[in-house]
């Protein structure tokens, strides 16, 4: 994640979550996804990422992950199928801060 951090002058924590979510942009998301071994992000992935960011900035918390899938008319386990490493990866690509140990345990 070091090259992503240098390129964008952004700080990531030890679990590779962006420390300042306001520094995030779509190009950074694409680069994080590529760093994780993914191809270009699909429309469905972007919908999930944008919904995660919207929920976080509106409520300051991790949403019910199935609800994010439902909002985007996707299967209830969409994050497990859309992202190589599941919801935790979606959260990281969305440029959101570390949600804490409890939240990471059910992601």
Secondary structure, DSSP 8 states (H G I E B T S, - for coil): -HHHHHHHT--B-TTS-BS-GGG--HHHHHHHHHHTT--S--HHHHHHHHHHHHHHHHHSS---HHHHHHHTT--TTHHHHHSTTHHHHHHHHTT-----HHHHHT-
